[in-house]
Amino acid sequence: HGKIKRYQPKHQEQNCGEEFTDILEERRRTTDLGYALRTFNPQPYKGAPTLSTSDLNKAVLESQYLCYIIKEIAMETGSSVEKVKEDASRILKEMSHNLQLGFIRLMGYTLNKVFKRLYRSIYVNMEGLNMLQQAIQESPVILIPNHRSYVDFLIISYILFTYDIPVPVIAAGIHVAIIGGLLRRSGAFYIRRAIGSDKLYWAVLLEYVQTIVRTGYAPLEFYVEGFRSRTLKSLVPKLGMMDMVLEPYFKGEVFDITLVPISISYDRVLEESLLALELLGVPRPKESITGLFKASGVLQEDYGCMHVNFGRPLSARQLCEGKINWSEYNLIPRNLPQRPTAETQDCVNWLAHLIVRTQEEGSLISPWSLMACLLLQTPFTTLTEEGLQWHQLTEKTLWLRKLVLDFGARLNWPDSEVMSSTVALHHSIVHHKEDRIYLVQDEDPARQDPLSPEEGVMRMAVVVLMLVSYRNQALHVFVRPGILATVGLQILSLMNGHILFSCDPFFCSQMSSSDFEEACSLLQKCGAVHISQQEVIVLETGLEVLSFLQKLLQPFLDSYQLMFRYLCEKEDHVFTEEQFLPDVRNLATKLILSGDLCTFEVLSSDTQKNVLSALRRLEAVTKLRVSQQKEYKVNKAAVSRTGDILCKFICDIPVTIKFFLCVLRIIIYFTLLSLNILIIKCLYCG
């Protein structure tokens, strides 16, 4: 097997440095049936034994580790070993995949038809795919895509089947009777969403995953973020599966494990309106055959292009060198359960965050993401009443395009007409009329009664949150210089060189100094500031950049302030999450109607839950363990103090600033520590 054949046409994305190939172009020239029934001859891991699905399950049940746990549970519960083993067998049957080539072909036939209807092109970087093909033959491979759409679950298998690469087994969190059965036969294995303290389930899952890794049975695919991001921004990685797949390497059961980050970028996401509705508290529709027929309307829509960027394979052996104490693993037999040490947990945590950062760096920023950033900084009345002039939007977008390229991001800018075409693509959010851009304000023609003001706010919030989600696709590019622009320069001007909060517990979080160095470097590179050994000067030409970055993060600050206000004014000290989310939403709706609040993002359950998470880390809110309900107790004094600190960050940019670099470094270091909890958590959490 040589290098993968490169189909035409090919195109070079701006600032990517890599060649992307449209894999749908060849599919459009061949029959769907011919594609599905062609010879499939993948080259598997060279050390992998030939195992059927039943052989894999048998190896799991007969493993020394699972037999040890079964005997231990039998002794603890007083049950017989046979009874516990039957329970383990039932768990494995519920969990395990049933990968069959016939169903892979059926899935390929179906997806070929669907993808050609949904997408203009699906671009894949062939260099990354060639490296993946080679890596699969040399060591067990873990595929780790980002997760923004249900399409993520299908596209990787489709691409690998297309290029004769072994299709992966995929960790999935859903199990629907009919659809789940089809996906199971296509390689999905299912994990319960809530496992709790079920010792036997954890043991079966651990052994099942690690048997796949140890044997090199197939590439294993999972989402390090754990869940699909409903906001299209990166989530804090979950470490459970990451720890499971790496443990065979830590124990010396395999020589190396290859991690492959995959970045999937969409021009338009299929579930855009459903995601916005979920964030506003509308229950997600249940998956069903009826739902499939209702969803058939999506096949009539245009979803633009998709880019799948297979990252450079990462060697766990090289990455973990010097970070793991191997002697601790040598002292305990491999078949015995072993808690990961703090050192191992730190290493796994570092690797997981590295994967997320690599996914972000590998994603392609679309023109629509840049336009969404700018539209959200436009006064709301302009977008709903008089409209934003088209030439203003295009000129500003071209300015932002240059800034993004200065910041080193990958940009998808195929031609000079891309701005017009991308606005037409997102007709569900904006419309272009008489050389002006307006937010879509659809009215239900079947509705007899007029909308109440509150209903009007919620209907408009759906459109705004859809726009927010596309802005979030570019957020990782701006977040570090954005924090520096929003906080660092303002704090310096407010404090005249004095450290204001250095003893406050607000600054207890960890923040890499490299983030600060990167932010300074990017601001200097784009010409916003000049940095020397003696001073930092904000240049006149940089004021526009700093203003944009501050406005980009302003909705998060406003949202946090509102929720701090709610918690401080609330009579009760104890509340449930079910109370908190609608109460904050109602308060925000009233303030939006009165004109006292400009951001709709505070209506999002994602933002609201991030506040609770941040305040729990600050110990201003504590979770009570009295019932199954998520109950919290608020420390109003701590919340008020946190709100006062955050309020100091909300002010206008100074027109001219000139400060000594040593003072800048000290103050911004502490400031970045604090905002890591309140802003980084807000931007990156789900």
C-alpha positions as CSV (number, residue, x, y, z in Angstrom):
1,H,0.0,0.0,0.0
2,G,1.6,3.3,-1.1
3,K,0.4,6.8,-0.6
4,I,-3.3,7.5,-0.9
5,K,-4.4,8.5,-4.4
6,R,-5.2,12.2,-4.5
7,Y,-8.4,12.9,-6.4
8,Q,-9.0,16.2,-8.2
9,P,-9.8,18.9,-7.6
10,K,-7.5,20.2,-5.0
11,H,-7.3,23.6,-3.4
12,Q,-5.0,25.4,-1.1
13,E,-6.6,27.2,1.8
14,Q,-5.2,30.5,2.8
15,N,-2.5,30.3,5.5
16,C,-3.0,26.6,5.9
17,G,0.2,25.4,4.2
18,E,-1.6,22.1,3.5
19,E,-3.3,20.7,0.5
20,F,-7.0,19.8,0.9
21,T,-8.9,17.6,-1.5
22,D,-12.6,17.5,-2.2
23,I,-13.5,13.8,-1.7
24,L,-17.1,14.4,-2.9
25,E,-15.9,15.4,-6.4
26,E,-14.9,11.8,-7.2
27,R,-18.1,10.5,-5.6
28,R,-20.2,12.6,-7.9
29,R,-18.6,11.0,-10.9
30,T,-19.3,7.4,-9.8
31,T,-22.4,5.5,-8.7
32,D,-23.3,5.2,-5.1
33,L,-23.7,1.4,-5.4
34,G,-20.3,1.0,-7.1
35,Y,-18.7,3.0,-4.3
36,A,-20.3,0.9,-1.6
37,L,-19.5,-2.5,-3.2
38,R,-15.9,-1.8,-4.3
39,T,-13.0,-3.8,-2.9
40,F,-12.2,-2.7,0.7
41,N,-8.7,-3.8,1.6
42,P,-7.4,-1.9,4.6
43,Q,-3.9,-2.5,6.1
44,P,-4.4,-3.0,9.9
45,Y,-1.9,-2.8,12.8
46,K,0.9,-5.2,11.9
47,G,0.9,-6.7,15.4
48,A,-2.9,-7.2,15.7
49,P,-4.3,-10.7,16.0
50,T,-7.3,-11.6,13.8
51,L,-10.2,-11.2,16.1
52,S,-14.0,-11.4,15.5
53,T,-16.4,-9.4,17.6
54,S,-17.2,-12.5,19.6
55,D,-13.5,-13.2,20.1
56,L,-13.0,-9.7,21.4
57,N,-15.9,-10.0,23.9
58,K,-14.6,-13.4,25.0
59,A,-11.1,-12.0,25.6
60,V,-12.6,-9.3,27.8
61,L,-14.7,-11.7,29.9
62,E,-11.8,-14.0,30.4
63,S,-9.2,-11.3,31.2
64,Q,-7.3,-11.6,34.4
65,Y,-8.3,-8.1,35.4
66,L,-12.0,-8.6,35.0
67,C,-11.9,-12.1,36.7
68,Y,-10.1,-10.5,39.7
69,I,-12.8,-7.7,39.9
70,I,-15.6,-10.2,39.6
71,K,-14.3,-12.3,42.5
72,E,-13.8,-9.1,44.5
73,I,-17.4,-7.9,43.9
74,A,-18.7,-11.5,44.7
75,M,-16.9,-11.4,48.1
76,E,-18.1,-7.8,48.8
77,T,-21.8,-8.5,48.0
78,G,-22.1,-12.1,49.0
79,S,-23.2,-13.1,45.5
80,S,-21.8,-16.1,43.6
81,V,-19.0,-15.6,41.1
82,E,-21.2,-17.0,38.4
83,K,-23.9,-14.5,39.1
84,V,-21.5,-11.5,39.0
85,K,-20.0,-12.9,35.8
86,E,-23.5,-13.1,34.2
87,D,-24.0,-9.5,35.2
88,A,-20.7,-8.6,33.5
89,S,-21.7,-10.5,30.4
90,R,-25.0,-8.5,30.2
91,I,-23.1,-5.2,30.6
92,L,-20.7,-6.2,27.8
93,K,-23.6,-7.2,25.5
94,E,-25.2,-3.8,26.1
95,M,-21.9,-2.0,25.5
96,S,-20.1,-3.8,22.8
97,H,-20.0,-3.0,19.1
98,N,-20.9,-5.5,16.4
99,L,-18.9,-4.2,13.5
100,Q,-19.8,-5.8,10.2
101,L,-18.5,-5.0,6.7
102,G,-21.9,-5.4,5.2
103,F,-23.3,-2.6,7.3
104,I,-20.2,-0.5,6.7
105,R,-21.0,-0.8,3.0
106,L,-24.7,0.1,3.7
107,M,-23.6,3.1,5.7
108,G,-21.2,4.1,3.0
109,Y,-24.0,3.9,0.4
110,T,-26.4,5.9,2.5
111,L,-23.9,8.6,3.5
112,N,-22.7,9.0,0.0
113,K,-26.2,10.0,-1.1
114,V,-26.8,12.2,2.0
115,F,-23.5,14.0,1.9
116,K,-23.8,14.8,-1.8
117,R,-27.1,16.4,-1.0
118,L,-26.0,18.3,2.1
119,Y,-22.6,19.6,1.2
120,R,-21.0,21.3,-1.8
121,S,-17.6,19.8,-0.9
122,I,-15.9,17.8,1.9
123,Y,-12.3,18.8,2.0
124,V,-9.7,16.5,3.6
125,N,-6.0,17.2,4.0
126,M,-4.3,14.3,2.2
127,E,-0.9,14.6,4.0
128,G,-2.6,14.0,7.4
129,L,-4.5,11.0,5.9
130,N,-1.3,9.5,4.6
131,M,0.4,9.9,8.0
132,L,-2.6,8.2,9.6
133,Q,-2.5,5.3,7.2
134,Q,1.1,4.7,8.1
135,A,0.6,5.2,11.9
136,I,-2.2,2.6,12.0
137,Q,0.2,-0.1,10.8
138,E,2.8,0.7,13.4
139,S,1.0,1.1,16.7
140,P,-2.5,1.3,18.3
141,V,-4.1,4.5,17.1
142,I,-6.6,6.7,19.0
143,L,-8.6,9.1,16.8
144,I,-9.8,12.2,18.7
145,P,-12.0,14.5,16.7
146,N,-13.7,17.7,18.0
147,H,-17.5,17.3,18.4
148,R,-19.8,20.0,17.0
149,S,-22.5,18.0,15.2
150,Y,-23.9,14.5,15.0
151,V,-22.2,14.4,11.5
152,D,-18.9,14.1,13.4
153,F,-19.9,10.6,14.4
154,L,-20.3,9.5,10.7
155,I,-17.7,11.5,8.7
156,I,-14.5,9.9,10.0
157,S,-15.7,6.3,9.2
158,Y,-16.9,7.5,5.8
159,I,-13.5,9.0,5.0
160,L,-11.5,6.0,6.2
161,F,-13.8,3.6,4.3
162,T,-13.2,5.8,1.2
163,Y,-9.5,5.5,1.4
164,D,-9.1,1.8,2.5
165,I,-8.1,2.6,6.0
166,P,-9.5,0.4,8.9
167,V,-12.7,1.9,10.1
168,P,-12.7,2.8,13.8
169,V,-14.7,1.5,16.8
170,I,-16.4,4.6,18.3
171,A,-17.3,5.4,21.9
172,A,-20.9,6.7,21.8
173,G,-23.2,8.0,24.5
174,I,-26.5,7.4,22.9
175,H,-28.4,4.2,22.2
176,V,-31.6,4.4,20.2
177,A,-33.4,1.1,19.4
178,I,-33.2,1.2,15.6
179,I,-30.6,3.8,14.8
180,G,-28.4,2.6,17.6
181,G,-28.5,-0.9,16.2
182,L,-27.4,0.3,12.8
183,L,-24.6,2.4,14.3
184,R,-23.5,-0.6,16.5
185,R,-23.0,-2.7,13.4
186,S,-21.0,0.2,11.9
187,G,-18.6,0.2,14.9
188,A,-20.2,2.1,17.7
189,F,-20.0,0.9,21.3
190,Y,-22.2,2.5,23.9
191,I,-21.4,3.9,27.3
192,R,-24.0,4.9,29.8
193,R,-24.2,8.6,30.5
194,A,-24.4,8.1,34.2
195,I,-22.2,5.3,35.6
196,G,-21.9,6.5,39.1
197,S,-20.1,4.1,41.5
198,D,-21.1,0.9,39.6
199,K,-17.8,-0.9,40.1
200,L,-18.6,-3.8,37.7
201,Y,-19.6,-1.5,34.9
202,W,-16.4,0.5,35.2
203,A,-14.4,-2.7,35.2
204,V,-16.1,-4.0,32.1
205,L,-15.7,-0.7,30.3
206,L,-12.1,-0.4,31.3
207,E,-11.2,-3.9,30.1
208,Y,-13.2,-3.6,26.9
209,V,-11.5,-0.3,25.9
210,Q,-8.0,-1.5,26.9
211,T,-8.4,-4.8,25.1
212,I,-9.1,-2.9,21.9
213,V,-6.0,-0.8,22.5
214,R,-3.7,-3.6,23.5
215,T,-4.6,-5.8,20.6
216,G,-4.7,-3.1,18.0
217,Y,-8.1,-4.5,17.1
218,A,-9.1,-1.3,15.3
219,P,-8.5,2.4,15.6
220,L,-10.5,3.7,18.6
221,E,-12.4,7.0,18.2
222,F,-13.7,9.1,21.1
223,Y,-14.4,12.7,21.9
224,V,-12.1,14.1,24.5
225,E,-14.6,16.9,25.3
226,G,-17.1,14.2,26.3
227,F,-20.2,15.8,24.8
228,R,-21.2,17.6,21.6
229,S,-20.6,21.3,22.1
230,R,-23.9,23.1,21.8
231,T,-22.1,26.5,21.5
232,L,-19.5,25.4,18.8
233,K,-16.7,26.3,21.1
234,S,-14.2,24.0,22.8
235,L,-15.2,22.4,26.1
236,V,-13.0,21.4,29.0
237,P,-11.7,17.9,28.2
238,K,-13.0,14.9,30.2
239,L,-10.2,12.7,31.4
240,G,-11.9,9.3,32.0
241,M,-11.6,7.9,28.5
242,M,-8.2,9.5,27.9
243,D,-6.8,7.8,31.0
244,M,-8.3,4.5,29.9
245,V,-6.7,4.5,26.5
246,L,-3.3,5.6,27.8
247,E,-3.1,3.1,30.7
248,P,-1.9,0.2,28.6
249,Y,1.1,2.3,27.6
250,F,1.7,3.4,31.2
251,K,1.7,-0.3,32.3
252,G,4.1,-1.3,29.5
253,E,1.5,-3.5,27.8
254,V,2.2,-1.7,24.4
255,F,5.4,0.0,23.2
256,D,3.6,3.2,22.1
257,I,0.2,4.6,21.4
258,T,-0.5,7.1,18.6
259,L,-2.9,10.0,19.3
260,V,-4.4,11.7,16.2
261,P,-6.3,15.0,16.8
262,I,-8.9,15.7,14.1
263,S,-10.4,19.1,13.5
264,I,-13.8,19.2,11.8
265,S,-14.9,22.6,10.6
266,Y,-18.4,23.4,9.1
267,D,-19.5,26.3,7.0
268,R,-23.0,25.7,8.4
269,V,-24.0,23.2,11.1
270,L,-27.1,21.0,10.5
271,E,-28.4,21.5,14.1
272,E,-27.9,25.2,14.3
273,S,-31.5,26.1,15.3
274,L,-31.9,23.1,17.6
275,L,-28.7,23.9,19.5
276,A,-29.9,27.5,20.1
277,L,-33.3,26.2,21.3
278,E,-31.6,23.8,23.7
279,L,-29.6,26.6,25.1
280,L,-32.9,28.5,25.8
281,G,-34.3,25.6,27.7
282,V,-36.4,23.9,25.0
283,P,-36.1,20.1,25.4
284,R,-34.1,18.3,22.8
285,P,-36.4,16.2,20.5
286,K,-36.1,12.4,21.1
287,E,-34.5,10.4,18.3
288,S,-37.1,8.4,16.5
289,I,-38.1,7.2,13.0
290,T,-40.7,9.9,13.0
291,G,-38.0,12.4,13.8
292,L,-36.0,11.1,10.9
293,F,-38.8,11.7,8.5
294,K,-39.3,15.2,9.9
295,A,-35.6,15.9,9.6
296,S,-35.7,14.9,5.9
297,G,-36.3,18.6,5.2
298,V,-32.7,19.3,6.0
299,L,-31.8,17.5,2.8
300,Q,-33.3,20.4,0.9
301,E,-30.9,22.9,2.5
302,D,-27.4,23.9,1.5
303,Y,-24.8,23.5,4.2
304,G,-21.8,24.7,2.3
305,C,-18.5,22.9,2.8
306,M,-16.9,20.8,5.5
307,H,-13.2,20.6,6.2
308,V,-11.7,17.6,8.0
309,N,-8.1,18.2,9.1
310,F,-6.3,15.1,10.3
311,G,-3.6,16.4,12.6
312,R,0.0,15.1,12.8
313,P,0.1,11.8,14.8
314,L,1.4,12.3,18.3
315,S,3.4,9.6,20.0
316,A,2.4,9.1,23.7
317,R,5.9,7.7,24.3
318,Q,7.5,10.9,23.2
319,L,5.0,13.2,24.8
320,C,5.2,11.4,28.2
321,E,8.9,11.2,28.3
322,G,10.1,12.5,31.7
323,K,6.6,13.0,33.0
324,I,5.8,9.5,34.4
325,N,7.5,7.5,37.2
326,W,7.5,4.0,35.6
327,S,8.7,2.3,38.8
328,E,5.2,2.8,40.4
329,Y,3.7,0.7,37.6
330,N,6.4,-2.0,37.8
331,L,5.7,-2.7,41.5
332,I,2.1,-3.8,40.9
333,P,0.9,-6.8,38.7
334,R,-0.8,-5.5,35.5
335,N,-4.0,-7.5,36.2
336,L,-4.6,-5.7,39.5
337,P,-6.6,-2.5,39.6
338,Q,-4.4,0.6,40.2
339,R,-5.3,4.2,40.9
340,P,-3.5,6.7,38.8
341,T,-1.0,8.7,40.7
342,A,-1.2,12.5,40.9
343,E,1.8,12.6,38.5
344,T,-0.1,10.4,36.0
345,Q,-3.3,12.5,36.3
346,D,-1.3,15.6,35.7
347,C,0.2,14.1,32.6
348,V,-3.2,12.9,31.2
349,N,-4.7,16.3,31.9
350,W,-1.9,18.0,30.1
351,L,-2.2,15.7,27.1
352,A,-6.0,16.2,27.0
353,H,-5.6,20.0,26.9
354,L,-2.9,19.6,24.3
355,I,-5.3,17.7,22.1
356,V,-8.0,20.3,22.4
357,R,-5.5,23.1,21.6
358,T,-4.3,21.2,18.6
359,Q,-7.8,20.7,17.4
360,E,-8.4,24.4,17.7
361,E,-5.2,25.2,15.8
362,G,-6.2,22.7,13.1
363,S,-9.7,24.2,12.5
364,L,-10.4,26.5,9.6
365,I,-12.0,29.9,10.3
366,S,-14.8,30.7,7.9
367,P,-15.6,34.2,6.6
368,W,-19.0,33.8,8.4
369,S,-17.3,33.4,11.8
370,L,-15.5,36.7,11.2
371,M,-18.8,38.4,10.1
372,A,-20.6,37.0,13.1
373,C,-17.9,38.6,15.4
374,L,-18.6,41.9,13.8
375,L,-22.4,41.6,13.6
376,L,-22.6,40.9,17.4
377,Q,-20.7,44.1,18.1
378,T,-23.3,46.1,16.0
379,P,-26.1,47.8,18.0
380,F,-29.1,45.6,18.1
381,T,-31.5,48.2,16.7
382,T,-29.2,48.7,13.7
383,L,-29.6,45.0,12.8
384,T,-33.3,44.8,13.3
385,E,-34.5,48.2,12.1
386,E,-32.3,50.4,9.8
387,G,-29.9,47.6,8.8
388,L,-26.1,47.5,8.7
389,Q,-24.7,48.9,5.4
390,W,-23.1,46.1,3.3
391,H,-19.9,48.0,2.5
392,Q,-19.3,48.7,6.2
393,L,-19.6,45.0,7.0
394,T,-17.4,43.9,4.1
395,E,-14.7,46.5,4.8
396,K,-14.6,45.5,8.5
397,T,-14.5,41.8,7.6
398,L,-11.5,42.4,5.3
399,W,-9.8,44.2,8.2
400,L,-10.6,41.3,10.6
401,R,-9.3,38.8,8.0
402,K,-5.9,40.5,8.1
403,L,-5.9,40.4,11.9
404,V,-6.8,36.7,11.9
405,L,-3.9,36.0,9.5
406,D,-1.6,38.1,11.7
407,F,-2.6,35.9,14.6
408,G,-1.6,32.8,12.7
409,A,-5.0,31.2,12.3
410,R,-6.1,29.0,9.4
411,L,-8.5,30.8,7.2
412,N,-11.0,29.4,4.6
413,W,-11.2,32.2,2.0
414,P,-11.6,30.5,-1.4
415,D,-12.5,33.4,-3.6
416,S,-13.4,37.2,-3.8
417,E,-17.1,36.5,-3.7
418,V,-17.0,34.5,-0.5
419,M,-18.7,37.2,1.7
420,S,-21.8,37.4,-0.6
421,S,-22.1,33.7,-0.8
422,T,-21.7,33.1,2.9
423,V,-24.4,35.6,3.8
424,A,-26.7,33.8,1.3
425,L,-25.8,30.4,2.9
426,H,-26.9,31.7,6.3
427,H,-30.3,33.0,5.2
428,S,-31.8,31.5,8.4
429,I,-29.9,34.2,10.5
430,V,-29.5,37.3,8.3
431,H,-30.8,38.6,5.0
432,H,-29.3,41.0,2.5
433,K,-31.8,43.6,1.3
434,E,-31.1,46.9,-0.5
435,D,-27.4,46.8,0.3
436,R,-28.1,46.4,4.0
437,I,-27.9,43.4,6.4
438,Y,-30.7,42.6,8.8
439,L,-31.3,39.9,11.4
440,V,-34.0,37.5,10.4
441,Q,-37.3,38.1,12.3
442,D,-39.5,35.3,11.1
443,E,-43.2,35.4,12.2
444,D,-45.4,32.3,12.5
445,P,-48.1,32.9,9.8
446,A,-50.4,30.3,11.5
447,R,-50.4,32.2,14.8
448,Q,-53.5,34.1,15.5
449,D,-52.5,36.0,18.7
450,P,-49.7,38.6,18.7
451,L,-46.5,37.7,20.4
452,S,-46.0,38.9,23.9
453,P,-42.8,41.1,24.5
454,E,-41.3,38.1,26.4
455,E,-42.0,35.7,23.5
456,G,-40.5,38.3,21.1
457,V,-37.3,38.3,23.1
458,M,-37.0,34.5,23.1
459,R,-37.7,34.3,19.4
460,M,-35.0,36.9,18.7
461,A,-32.7,35.1,21.1
462,V,-32.8,32.0,18.9
463,V,-31.4,33.9,16.0
464,V,-28.8,35.8,18.1
465,L,-27.5,32.5,19.7
466,M,-27.2,30.9,16.3
467,L,-25.0,33.9,15.4
468,V,-23.1,33.6,18.7
469,S,-22.3,29.9,17.9
470,Y,-20.6,30.8,14.7
471,R,-18.6,33.6,16.4
472,N,-17.5,31.0,18.9
473,Q,-15.8,29.0,16.1
474,A,-13.2,31.8,15.9
475,L,-13.1,32.6,19.7
476,H,-9.9,30.6,20.4
477,V,-8.0,32.8,18.0
478,F,-8.8,36.0,20.0
479,V,-9.2,34.8,23.6
480,R,-5.6,35.3,24.9
481,P,-4.9,38.7,23.3
482,G,-8.6,39.5,24.2
483,I,-8.0,39.0,27.9
484,L,-4.9,41.1,27.7
485,A,-6.7,43.9,25.9
486,T,-9.8,43.7,28.2
487,V,-8.1,43.3,31.5
488,G,-4.4,44.0,31.5
489,L,-4.3,47.4,29.9
490,Q,-7.4,48.7,31.8
491,I,-6.1,47.5,35.1
492,L,-2.8,49.2,34.6
493,S,-4.6,52.5,33.8
494,L,-6.9,52.1,36.8
495,M,-4.2,51.2,39.4
496,N,-1.3,53.4,38.3
497,G,1.1,50.6,38.8
498,H,-0.1,49.2,42.1
499,I,-1.2,45.5,42.5
500,L,-4.7,45.7,43.7
501,F,-5.8,42.1,44.3
502,S,-2.7,40.1,44.9
503,C,-3.9,38.7,48.2
504,D,-7.4,37.9,47.1
505,P,-8.4,34.2,46.7
506,F,-9.8,35.4,43.4
507,F,-6.3,34.7,42.0
508,C,-6.0,31.1,43.0
509,S,-6.3,29.5,39.6
510,Q,-3.4,28.2,37.5
511,M,-2.5,30.1,34.3
512,S,0.5,29.4,32.1
513,S,2.9,32.3,31.7
514,S,3.2,31.2,28.1
515,D,-0.4,32.5,27.5
516,F,0.7,35.9,28.6
517,E,3.8,35.8,26.4
518,E,1.7,34.6,23.4
519,A,-0.8,37.4,23.9
520,C,1.9,40.1,24.0
521,S,3.5,38.6,20.9
522,L,0.3,38.6,19.0
523,L,-0.6,42.1,19.9
524,Q,2.9,43.3,18.9
525,K,2.7,41.3,15.7
526,C,-0.5,42.9,14.5
527,G,0.8,46.4,15.4
528,A,-1.4,47.1,18.3
529,V,1.4,47.6,20.8
530,H,5.1,48.2,20.8
531,I,7.1,46.2,23.5
532,S,10.7,46.9,24.5
533,Q,12.7,46.0,27.5
534,Q,11.7,49.2,29.2
535,E,8.1,49.9,28.2
536,V,4.9,48.9,26.5
537,I,3.2,51.5,24.3
538,V,-0.3,51.1,22.8
539,L,0.1,52.5,19.3
540,E,-2.5,54.7,17.7
541,T,-3.1,52.1,15.0
542,G,-3.7,49.5,17.7
543,L,-6.7,51.1,19.3
544,E,-9.1,49.6,16.7
545,V,-7.7,46.1,17.5
546,L,-8.0,46.6,21.3
547,S,-11.5,47.9,21.0
548,F,-12.6,44.9,18.9
549,L,-11.0,42.5,21.4
550,Q,-12.7,44.1,24.3
551,K,-16.1,44.2,22.7
552,L,-15.7,40.5,21.8
553,L,-15.5,39.6,25.5
554,Q,-17.9,42.2,26.8
555,P,-21.0,39.9,26.6
556,F,-19.3,37.4,28.9
557,L,-18.6,40.1,31.5
558,D,-22.1,41.5,31.3
559,S,-23.6,38.0,31.6
560,Y,-21.5,37.2,34.7
561,Q,-22.4,40.6,36.3
562,L,-26.1,39.9,35.9
563,M,-25.9,36.5,37.4
564,F,-23.9,37.7,40.3
565,R,-26.6,40.4,40.9
566,Y,-29.3,37.7,40.8
567,L,-27.5,35.5,43.4
568,C,-26.9,38.5,45.7
569,E,-30.5,39.8,45.5
570,K,-32.0,36.3,45.9
571,E,-33.7,35.9,49.3
572,D,-32.9,32.2,49.8
573,H,-29.3,31.0,50.2
574,V,-30.2,27.6,48.8
575,F,-31.4,27.0,45.2
576,T,-31.6,24.3,42.6
577,E,-30.2,24.4,39.1
578,E,-33.8,24.0,37.9
579,Q,-34.7,27.2,39.7
580,F,-31.6,29.1,38.8
581,L,-31.7,28.7,35.0
582,P,-35.3,30.0,34.3
583,D,-35.1,32.7,37.1
584,V,-31.9,34.2,35.5
585,R,-33.6,33.9,32.1
586,N,-36.7,35.8,33.3
587,L,-34.6,38.5,34.9
588,A,-32.5,38.9,31.8
589,T,-35.6,39.1,29.6
590,K,-37.0,42.0,31.7
591,L,-33.7,43.9,31.5
592,I,-33.5,43.4,27.8
593,L,-37.0,44.7,27.4
594,S,-36.3,47.7,29.5
595,G,-33.1,48.5,27.6
596,D,-30.8,47.9,30.6
597,L,-29.1,44.9,29.1
598,C,-27.8,44.5,25.5
599,T,-26.6,41.0,25.4
600,F,-28.8,37.9,24.7
601,E,-26.0,35.5,25.6
602,V,-27.0,35.6,29.3
603,L,-30.2,33.7,28.2
604,S,-28.0,30.7,27.3
605,S,-28.0,27.8,29.8
606,D,-24.3,27.3,28.8
607,T,-23.3,30.7,30.1
608,Q,-25.5,30.2,33.2
609,K,-24.0,26.8,34.1
610,N,-20.5,28.1,33.5
611,V,-21.1,30.8,36.2
612,L,-22.1,28.1,38.7
613,S,-19.0,26.1,37.8
614,A,-16.8,29.2,38.2
615,L,-18.3,30.2,41.5
616,R,-18.0,26.6,42.8
617,R,-14.3,26.7,42.1
618,L,-14.1,30.0,44.0
619,E,-16.1,28.4,46.8
620,A,-18.6,31.2,46.6
621,V,-21.2,28.6,45.8
622,T,-21.2,25.0,47.2
623,K,-23.1,22.0,46.0
624,L,-25.2,20.3,48.6
625,R,-25.3,16.5,48.7
626,V,-28.8,16.1,50.2
627,S,-30.8,14.7,47.2
628,Q,-30.5,13.8,43.6
629,Q,-31.5,17.4,42.7
630,K,-28.6,19.7,41.9
631,E,-28.9,22.0,45.0
632,Y,-26.5,24.8,45.8
633,K,-25.8,27.1,48.7
634,V,-24.6,30.6,47.9
635,N,-22.2,32.7,49.9
636,K,-23.6,36.1,49.0
637,A,-20.6,38.0,50.5
638,A,-18.2,36.1,48.3
639,V,-20.3,36.5,45.2
640,S,-20.6,40.2,45.9
641,R,-16.9,40.6,46.3
642,T,-16.3,38.6,43.1
643,G,-18.8,40.8,41.3
644,D,-17.1,44.0,42.5
645,I,-13.7,42.7,41.3
646,L,-15.2,41.9,37.9
647,C,-16.9,45.2,37.7
648,K,-13.6,47.0,37.8
649,F,-12.8,45.4,34.5
650,I,-15.8,46.9,32.7
651,C,-14.7,50.3,31.6
652,D,-13.7,52.2,28.4
653,I,-10.3,51.8,26.8
654,P,-7.9,54.6,27.7
655,V,-7.0,56.6,24.6
656,T,-3.2,56.5,25.2
657,I,-1.3,54.2,27.5
658,K,2.4,54.0,28.3
659,F,3.7,51.8,31.2
660,F,6.8,50.1,32.3
661,L,7.1,46.5,31.2
662,C,8.0,45.1,34.6
663,V,4.8,46.5,36.1
664,L,2.8,45.3,33.2
665,R,4.1,41.7,33.6
666,I,3.4,41.6,37.3
667,I,-0.1,43.0,37.2
668,I,-1.3,41.2,34.1
669,Y,0.0,38.0,35.5
670,F,-2.2,38.2,38.6
671,T,-5.1,39.6,36.5
672,L,-4.9,36.6,34.0
673,L,-4.9,34.2,37.0
674,S,-8.2,35.6,38.1
675,L,-9.9,35.8,34.8
676,N,-8.9,32.2,34.0
677,I,-11.8,31.2,36.2
678,L,-14.3,33.7,35.0
679,I,-13.5,34.2,31.3
680,I,-11.5,31.2,30.2
681,K,-14.0,28.9,31.9
682,C,-16.8,30.9,30.4
683,L,-15.3,30.7,26.9
684,Y,-14.2,27.1,26.9
685,C,-16.6,25.3,29.2
686,G,-19.9,23.5,28.2
